[in-house]
Amino acid sequence: MASDPESSSELLSINNQASPRVYTSLLLCFGLESDFRDYVGLKKHLQSSLDKLAETYPLLTAHLFADANNGVASLTTTKGAKIPFRVVQDATNSSAQSYDEMKEAGFPQSLFTHERFGRDGRLNAEGKPVMYIEGIIIRGGMFLHCEFHHAVFDGRLKSEFLGAFAAITRGDVHDTFLPSNQSFHHTAATAIAPSYAHFDALLEECPEFGMLVDKSGPTFHCYDNEFPYRNLEKTGKIFTINRARMGTLQYMIQGQLAKKGLIAKDKNPSTYSCLAALAFMCIVRARSIAEPFNNRGNGQDDTAIMHHAVNWHSRALKKHTKNYFGVSTLPAFTAISMAFLKESSGDLNALALIADLVKRDTAQVDDDYVHKRLNLSSPDPRLIGVNYDPRSPNVIAFNTWRHFGGSDDWEIPGTISTRPDAVRRTLAGWGTHNCLILPQTGDDQEILVQLPEVTMEVLCKDRNWYDWFEVIE
C-alpha cells in the first residue's frame, strides 16, 4: 500500500475481519421509454448522484487491503476519490432478448448467472474497492448493477446505500443517511487474538464457528475443486408465492402454534420463519433423496442444519453501533433430526414447530451472543470458518434480502417507472444449498433456490412445495 498524505488507513473492525472476502451483487431492473436514447444524460445523472454520495460518505470510495502473511485486512480512504462507475451499452445486440421479453418471462435467474459476474473479492496488497456500480443498457431497458464487498457490506448497509443513492437521484439530498464510522467503540471490536491456543479456546464457546486449516476463509471454505462437488451439475430457480397463499401459510402455521400456546392468537408468525420452515422441510428431504453420494460421514448425518445470517444491528450493542459502517451479521443454526424431517413431510403441525424453532434460534442473537462472537478474534482471520459442510445433503442456508432495493423510488432519465420491475442477485455460478428471499417489488414474494440439478428435480415434484409456489423458468 503506497504512502500518501491524502490517504488514511485503519484496520477493519473484528466483525469485518471475519466476514467473507467476496463481492455480493444485485441488479435492479428498469424499463426505458421506447424513444429514449440519451444514454450520456443518464450516465451523467447517475455519476453526479454517486459523486455527491462519495463527497458526503468517503468510505464508499475506500479500498480494502490484506497482509499477505497474517491475512489481517485494512481499509484506506483517499481524499477526492470516486465510487467506481461505468455504463455499458448493449442496445444494438439484436440477438439478445429485449427488456420486455425478459420481463414477460419473469426475469429468470439464468439471465443473471454468468461468469462475467464473478469478480474476485480476495484481498491482497493491491487493494479492492468496497463497491462497484454499473449501468447496463439493453434494448428497452437498463439494469443498475451494484457490487458490494462483503468485508464491509451486509444486507443492512446495502439497503441504506440503495436508499441514499435513490434519494439523491430524486434530489432529496437531506433525506439521506449512511453510517460513516468503520470501527465502533467496544472492547472486542478491534482485537486480534494473540495466539492459536487462545483462538481454539474461543471456538469452544461458539459452536457455529470452526477453524479452516487451509486459510481459505474467512467464513466459507472453498470446495469448488473437491470431489464430488466439482462434478455436480447445479442449477437455480426463482419460486414465487402470492400474497393470498403467503397469508394462508401464515394463518395455518399460526393456528397450530396458538393451540400450543407458542404464539398470541392475534399475531402472525413472520414471513421469514414460515418460508424458512417450508424450505427446511422440503429441500433437506429432496437433498437426502437425490444426493446420497454427498454424504460426508462426519458424524452429523442424523442432524439437519439450517444456516441463518442474522443481523444484530437493531437488537444488540445499540449504543456502540449507531454510526457503524460495516457488517453486523452473525450466523445462527437451526438443528433438527433427519428422522423427524423425513417422517413429518407435509405435516402441518411439524411445519409449525419448525417455524417456531427458527424464530427461537434467530431470536437468540442478543447482546450476550454478539459480545461472545466479537471476542472470537484470530491471529489470521482466514482461519475463521462456519462450522458446517455445504456439501452435506443435510444442510441448507437460508437468508433474506426482502426489505431492500425493491421499494425505493428512483429518478433516472428515461425510466418508465420510479421503482424497479424486479431485483435480482447476480451470480458467477450456481450453489448447492442456498435459499434467498429476494427483495419484494410487487404482490408476489420471490425466493431464489440453488441446488444440484438432481435435487431440484425432486423438489419440483414435491407436492408439499409446488402447492405453495409457482416457478419462474
C-alpha positions in Angstrom: 0.0 0.0 0.0 1.5 3.3 -1.1 2.1 6.1 1.5 0.0 9.1 0.5 -0.6 12.2 2.6 -4.1 12.4 1.1 -4.9 8.9 2.3 -5.8 7.4 5.7 -5.9 3.8 6.7 -7.3 1.8 9.5 -7.7 -1.9 10.5 -11.0 -3.4 9.9 -13.1 -4.0 13.0 -13.2 -7.6 14.1 -16.7 -8.3 12.6 -15.4 -7.0 9.3 -12.2 -9.0 9.6 -14.2 -12.2 9.9 -16.6 -11.5 7.1 -16.4 -13.3 3.7 -13.9 -11.7 1.3 -16.2 -11.8 -1.7 -18.3 -9.5 -3.7 -22.1 -9.9 -3.5 -24.1 -8.1 -6.0 -27.6 -7.3 -7.1 -29.2 -5.8 -10.1 -32.3 -3.5 -10.3 -34.4 -3.8 -13.5 -35.8 -0.7 -15.1 -37.7 -0.3 -18.3 -36.8 2.6 -20.6 -39.1 4.7 -22.8 -39.2 3.4 -26.3 -37.8 6.5 -27.8 -35.1 7.1 -25.2 -31.6 7.5 -26.5 -29.9 10.0 -24.1 -27.6 7.5 -22.5 -25.0 10.2 -22.0 -27.5 12.2 -19.9 -28.4 9.0 -18.0 -24.8 8.4 -17.2 -24.2 12.0 -16.1 -27.2 11.9 -13.7 -26.0 8.6 -12.0 -22.4 9.8 -11.9 -23.4 13.1 -10.3 -25.5 11.3 -7.7 -22.7 8.9 -6.9 -20.2 11.8 -6.7 -22.5 13.6 -4.1 -22.6 10.4 -2.1 -18.8 10.0 -2.2 -18.3 13.6 -1.1 -20.5 13.1 1.9 -19.5 9.5 2.7 -15.9 8.9 1.7 -15.9 5.3 3.0 -17.9 4.4 -0.1 -14.8 5.1 -2.2 -12.4 3.2 0.1 -10.2 0.3 -0.9 -9.6 -2.9 1.1 -6.1 -4.5 1.6 -4.8 -7.6 3.4 -1.5 -8.5 4.8 0.0 -11.5 2.9 1.5 -13.0 6.0 -1.4 -13.0 8.5 -4.4 -12.0 6.4 -5.3 -9.0 8.6 -7.4 -6.6 6.5 -7.3 -2.8 6.4 -9.3 -0.1 4.7 -7.9 3.0 3.0 -9.7 6.2 2.0 -8.2 8.8 -0.3 -9.3 12.4 -0.5 -11.3 13.2 -3.6 -11.7 9.5 -4.7 -14.8 8.4 -6.6 -17.1 5.4 -6.5 -16.1 3.1 -9.5 -18.9 3.6 -12.1 -19.4 2.9 -15.7 -22.3 2.5 -18.2 -22.1 -0.4 -20.7 -24.3 0.0 -23.8 -25.6 -3.2 -25.3 -28.7 -1.7 -27.1 -27.6 -2.8 -30.6 -27.3 -6.5 -29.8 -30.3 -7.8 -31.8 -29.6 -11.4 -30.9 -30.2 -10.8 -27.2 -33.6 -10.7 -25.5 -35.2 -7.4 -25.2 -36.1 -6.0 -21.8 -39.8 -6.6 -22.4 -39.1 -10.2 -23.3 -37.2 -10.7 -20.1 -39.9 -9.0 -18.1 -42.6 -11.2 -19.7 -40.6 -14.3 -18.7 -40.3 -13.0 -15.1 -36.6 -12.1 -15.2 -35.5 -15.8 -14.7 -32.3 -16.1 -12.6 -30.5 -17.9 -15.5 -30.2 -14.5 -17.2 -28.2 -13.1 -14.3 -25.9 -16.1 -13.7 -22.8 -15.8 -15.7 -19.0 -15.8 -15.2 -18.9 -12.1 -16.0 -20.5 -11.5 -12.6 -17.6 -13.4 -10.9 -15.5 -10.5 -9.6 -12.7 -11.7 -7.4 -13.0 -10.4 -3.9 -9.9 -12.0 -2.3 -7.9 -9.3 -0.6 -4.2 -8.6 -1.1 -1.7 -5.8 -1.2 -3.1 -4.4 -4.5 -6.4 -3.2 -2.9 -10.0 -3.8 -3.9 -12.8 -1.1 -4.0 -15.5 -1.6 -1.4 -18.1 -1.3 -4.2 -18.7 -1.0 -8.0 -21.7 0.4 -9.8 -22.6 -0.3 -13.4 -25.4 0.6 -15.7 -26.1 -2.0 -18.3 -28.2 -0.7 -21.2 -30.2 -3.3 -23.2 -32.9 -3.0 -25.8 -35.8 -1.3 -24.0 -34.3 -1.2 -20.5 -31.5 -0.7 -18.1 -30.0 -2.8 -15.3 -28.4 -1.0 -12.4 -25.8 -3.4 -11.2 -24.4 -2.9 -7.7 -21.4 -5.0 -6.4 -20.6 -4.8 -2.7 -17.6 -6.2 -0.9 -18.8 -8.4 1.9 -15.9 -7.4 4.2 -17.8 -4.2 5.0 -21.3 -4.5 3.3 -24.1 -6.7 4.7 -27.8 -6.5 3.9 -28.4 -3.6 6.3 -25.7 -1.5 4.7 -26.7 -2.4 1.2 -30.2 -1.3 2.0 -29.1 2.0 3.5 -26.8 2.7 0.5 -29.5 2.0 -2.1 -32.0 4.2 -0.2 -29.4 7.0 -0.1 -28.5 6.6 -3.8 -32.2 6.6 -4.8 -32.9 9.7 -2.7 -30.1 11.7 -4.3 -31.2 10.7 -7.8 -34.6 12.3 -6.8 -32.8 15.4 -5.4 -33.7 14.6 -1.8 -30.2 15.0 -0.5 -31.2 16.0 3.0 -33.3 12.8 3.4 -30.3 10.5 3.1 -28.3 8.9 5.8 -25.4 6.5 5.8 -23.2 5.5 8.7 -19.6 6.9 8.4 -17.5 5.1 11.1 -16.0 1.7 10.1 -14.9 1.0 13.7 -17.0 1.1 16.8 -16.1 1.6 20.4 -16.3 -1.8 22.0 -13.6 -3.7 23.9 -13.6 -6.6 21.5 -14.3 -4.8 18.2 -10.7 -4.3 17.1 -8.8 -7.1 18.9 -6.7 -9.7 17.1 -6.1 -12.9 19.1 -2.6 -13.2 20.4 -2.2 -17.0 19.9 -3.7 -20.0 18.2 -4.4 -21.6 21.6 -6.5 -18.6 22.6 -8.4 -18.9 19.3 -9.1 -22.6 19.9 -10.4 -21.8 23.4 -12.7 -19.1 22.0 -14.1 -21.6 19.4 -15.3 -23.9 22.1 -17.7 -21.1 23.2 -19.0 -20.5 19.6 -20.1 -23.9 18.1 -21.3 -22.4 14.8 -17.7 -21.4 14.0 -14.7 -23.7 13.2 -11.1 -23.4 12.1 -10.2 -23.6 8.4 -6.7 -25.0 8.5 -6.0 -24.2 4.8 -6.7 -20.5 5.4 -9.4 -20.4 2.7 -11.7 -18.2 4.8 -12.8 -16.1 6.5 -16.2 -17.8 7.0 -16.6 -20.1 4.0 -14.3 -22.9 2.8 -14.0 -23.2 -0.9 -15.0 -26.7 -2.1 -15.2 -26.0 -5.8 -12.4 -28.3 -6.8 -13.2 -31.2 -4.5 -14.9 -34.4 -5.5 -17.8 -34.9 -5.9 -18.6 -31.2 -5.7 -16.7 -30.2 -8.8 -18.6 -32.7 -10.9 -22.1 -31.7 -9.8 -24.4 -30.1 -12.3 -26.1 -27.3 -10.5 -29.0 -25.0 -11.2 -31.2 -22.3 -9.7 -34.8 -21.3 -10.0 -36.9 -18.4 -8.6 -40.1 -19.6 -6.9 -43.0 -17.2 -6.3 -45.7 -17.2 -3.6 -48.5 -14.8 -4.0 -50.0 -12.6 -1.2 -53.0 -14.9 -0.7 -51.0 -18.1 -0.4 -48.5 -16.4 1.9 -51.3 -15.3 4.1 -52.8 -18.8 4.1 -49.4 -20.3 5.1 -49.0 -17.9 7.9 -52.6 -18.4 9.1 -52.3 -22.2 9.1 -49.0 -22.1 11.0 -50.3 -19.5 13.4 -53.3 -21.8 14.2 -51.1 -24.7 15.1 -48.8 -22.5 17.3 -51.7 -20.9 19.0 -53.1 -24.3 20.0 -49.8 -25.0 21.8 -49.6 -21.5 23.4 -46.5 -20.7 21.4 -47.9 -17.5 19.8 -50.6 -15.0 20.6 -53.9 -15.6 18.8 -53.8 -12.1 17.3 -50.2 -12.3 16.0 -48.9 -14.0 12.8 -45.6 -15.7 12.5 -43.1 -13.9 10.3 -42.8 -14.4 6.6 -39.2 -15.4 7.2 -39.9 -18.1 9.8 -42.7 -19.6 7.7 -40.8 -19.7 4.4 -37.7 -21.0 6.2 -39.6 -23.8 7.8 -41.2 -24.8 4.5 -37.8 -24.7 2.7 -36.1 -26.7 5.5 -38.7 -29.4 5.4 -38.9 -29.8 1.6 -35.3 -29.0 0.5 -33.4 -31.1 3.0 -35.7 -34.0 2.2 -35.1 -33.5 -1.5 -31.3 -33.4 -0.9 -31.4 -36.6 1.2 -33.3 -38.4 -1.6 -31.2 -37.1 -4.5 -27.7 -36.8 -3.0 -26.7 -39.9 -1.2 -23.3 -39.6 -2.9 -22.7 -36.4 -1.0 -22.9 -38.0 2.5 -19.8 -36.6 4.3 -19.6 -39.3 7.0 -18.8 -36.5 9.5 -20.9 -37.7 12.4 -23.7 -35.2 11.7 -25.6 -37.3 9.3 -28.6 -37.7 11.7 -29.0 -34.0 12.1 -30.3 -31.5 9.6 -28.9 -27.9 9.8 -30.3 -24.6 8.5 -27.8 -21.7 8.5 -29.3 -18.3 9.1 -27.5 -15.0 8.7 -28.9 -12.8 11.5 -28.4 -9.0 11.5 -27.9 -7.9 15.1 -27.7 -4.1 14.5 -31.2 -3.3 15.7 -31.0 -5.8 18.7 -27.6 -5.6 20.2 -24.8 -3.1 21.2 -27.1 -0.2 20.1 -25.1 2.5 21.9 -21.9 1.4 20.2 -23.0 1.0 16.6 -25.4 3.8 15.7 -22.9 5.2 13.2 -21.2 1.9 12.3 -20.2 1.3 8.6 -19.7 -2.4 8.4 -21.0 -5.9 8.8 -23.4 -6.6 11.7 -24.4 -10.1 10.8 -23.7 -13.4 12.6 -24.6 -17.0 11.8 -27.2 -18.9 13.8 -28.2 -22.5 13.3 -31.4 -24.4 13.5 -30.8 -28.1 14.0 -33.5 -30.9 13.6 -33.2 -34.6 13.4 -33.3 -36.0 9.9 -35.7 -38.7 11.1 -38.2 -36.0 12.2 -37.9 -34.2 8.9 -38.4 -37.3 6.8 -41.3 -38.7 8.8 -43.1 -35.3 9.1 -43.1 -34.3 5.4 -46.2 -32.4 4.7 -47.4 -32.4 8.3 -48.7 -29.0 9.3 -48.0 -29.5 13.0 -44.4 -30.3 12.2 -44.1 -27.3 9.9 -45.4 -25.0 12.7 -42.9 -26.5 15.2 -40.0 -25.9 12.8 -41.2 -22.3 12.2 -41.2 -21.7 16.0 -37.7 -23.2 16.3 -36.5 -20.9 13.5 -37.9 -17.9 15.4 -36.3 -19.0 18.7 -32.9 -19.7 17.1 -32.7 -16.4 15.3 -34.0 -14.5 18.4 -31.1 -15.8 20.5 -28.8 -13.3 18.7 -28.7 -10.7 21.5 -26.2 -8.7 23.4 -24.5 -11.7 25.1 -24.5 -13.7 21.8 -22.9 -10.9 19.9 -20.4 -9.9 22.6 -19.1 -13.5 22.7 -18.7 -13.7 18.9 -16.9 -10.3 18.8 -14.3 -11.9 21.1 -13.7 -14.6 18.5 -10.6 -13.0 17.1 -8.0 -15.0 15.3 -4.2 -14.4 14.7 -5.2 -14.9 11.0 -8.8 -14.1 10.0 -8.6 -16.5 7.1 -8.8 -19.3 9.7 -12.3 -18.4 10.7 -15.0 -20.6 9.2 -18.6 -21.5 9.6 -18.9 -25.0 11.2 -20.8 -26.9 8.6 -20.1 -28.6 5.3 -22.3 -27.3 2.4 -21.7 -30.5 0.5 -23.7 -32.4 3.1 -27.3 -33.2 1.9 -28.4 -32.4 5.5 -27.6 -28.7 5.1 -29.4 -25.6 3.8 -28.5 -21.9 4.0 -31.5 -19.5 4.3 -31.2 -15.7 4.0 -33.4 -12.7 3.2 -32.9 -9.6 1.1 -36.6 -9.0 1.3 -36.6 -5.4 2.7 -34.1 -3.7 0.5 -33.9 -2.4 -3.1 -37.4 -3.1 -4.2 -39.4 -0.3 -2.7 -37.1 2.7 -3.2 -38.2 5.4 -5.7 -35.6 6.5 -8.2 -35.4 9.3 -10.7 -33.3 8.1 -13.6 -33.6 9.7 -17.1 -35.7 7.6 -19.5 -37.0 5.1 -17.0 -40.7 4.2 -17.2 -41.3 3.6 -13.5 -39.7 5.1 -10.4 -39.4 1.6 -8.9 -37.6 -1.4 -10.4 -39.7 -4.1 -12.0 -37.6 -6.7 -10.3 -34.4 -7.0 -8.2 -32.1 -10.0 -8.9 -29.0 -11.3 -7.4 -26.1 -11.7 -9.9 -24.1 -14.9 -9.7 -21.0 -16.3 -11.4 -22.3 -19.8 -11.0 -24.8 -21.9 -9.1 -24.6 -23.1 -5.5 -25.9 -26.4 -3.9 -27.8 -25.5 -0.8 -28.8 -21.8 -0.9 -32.2 -20.1 -0.5 -32.6 -16.4 -0.6 -35.8 -14.3 -0.2 -35.5 -11.7 -2.9 -36.4 -8.0 -2.5 -40.1 -7.6 -2.9 -41.2 -5.3 -5.8 -44.9 -6.4 -6.1 -47.5 -8.6 -4.5 -45.6 -11.8 -5.0 -42.7 -12.9 -2.8 -39.8 -14.5 -4.7 -37.3 -17.0 -3.4 -34.1 -17.9 -5.2 -33.2 -21.6 -4.7 -29.8 -23.0 -5.8 -29.4 -26.8 -5.8 -27.8 -29.7 -7.7 -29.9 -30.5 -10.8 -30.9 -33.9 -9.5 -32.2 -32.3 -6.2 -34.0 -29.5 -8.0 -35.9 -32.1 -10.0 -37.0 -33.9 -6.8 -38.0 -30.6 -5.2 -40.2 -29.5 -8.1 -42.1 -32.8 -7.9 -42.8 -32.5 -4.2 -46.4 -31.5 -3.8 -45.6 -30.1 -0.3 -43.5 -27.5 -2.2 -45.3 -26.9 -5.5 -48.7 -26.5 -3.8 -47.4 -23.2 -2.5 -45.1 -21.9 -5.2 -45.1 -21.1 -8.9 -41.7 -21.3 -10.7 -40.0 -18.8 -13.0 -38.2 -21.0 -15.6 
